[in-house]
Amino acid sequence: MICALTGMDIANASMYDGATAIAEAAILSCTHTDRSLVIIDKNLNPAYKQVLNTYLTARNIKISEQDVLKLNCTADTAGVIIQNPNFLGDILDLNGVADKTHAAGALLIMAYDPIAQGILKTPAEWGADIAVGEGQALGNPISFGGPALGLFAAKKELQRLMPGRIIGQTKDIEGKNGYV
């Protein structure tokens, strides 16, 4: 269902919430590109900004806050994080953002609202490489640990760097089917 909502190739489980999913996506972008700068949109959810700061500071990853509609990537940029709709509720026209991001060799990470995805272009249609979101809006009940659920999906070429669990079928070294 998450792949259908986002247009991504693969989705996983195990993210605590949307904030930790976005932090893990930022770390993935740095691992994938071997760079240490993440650009975040100025209108990103403040809770996401706080968690990003906590996760990335310990890894010596720098954060640059920009208006992504006026994006300025550098050679150090690993990833660009946008949110659509953003924290203020604005639905953005993101034409050109993916092109600028990819031209710099960086990954585009989009935080999305799963309910709004029913009427908006998917993160994949905007050119995102990774899509993250908060799944609580899908009706998760309050339980032990809370109602939050981090959603994480990506292009297939990033699957081996994804955090969490991926469930599927593979072949073992003897060529037999294996389920993991």
C-alpha positions, 0 to 999 in steps of 0.5 A: 500500500505504501508503494502504491501511495508513494510510487516507490519500488520498495517499502519497509517496516520498523521506523518509530515515527515520521521524524525518525524515518526522515532522520534515517533517510538523511543518514541513508543519503549520506551513506549512499553519496559519501557526503556530509551535508543535508539540506532541509526545507525551511518549512519542514515540521519543527519536530522533524528538524529537532530529531534530524539535529539529534541524529545527524549532529552525532554523526558529524552531518551538517544541516543547511536550512533553505527555501527548497524552491530556491535550492542551492546544492553544493558538491557536499550535498548528500540529500535534500529534504522537502515536505509536501504539504509542508508544515504550514499546509502549503501544497508546493509546486516542486517542478525543478527541485529533483533536477537540481538535486540530482544534478548535484549528485544528491538524493531527494527525500520527500516527507508526505502525508499519507491521507493527502496522497489520495489527491496529490502527485506521488513523491516518485512523480516529483522525482523523489528517491526516498519517501517518508511519512507518519502513519498515525493518520492512517488510524493506528490506535494508541497502544504500548509505545504510542500510536506513531508509525514511521513510513519509509519507501525508496527506489529499488537501488537503495534497498540494501541501505534501507534501515529496518526490516525488508521481508521477501523471497530470495535464493540461498547459496545453493539456489533454493528459495528462502524467505527472509 
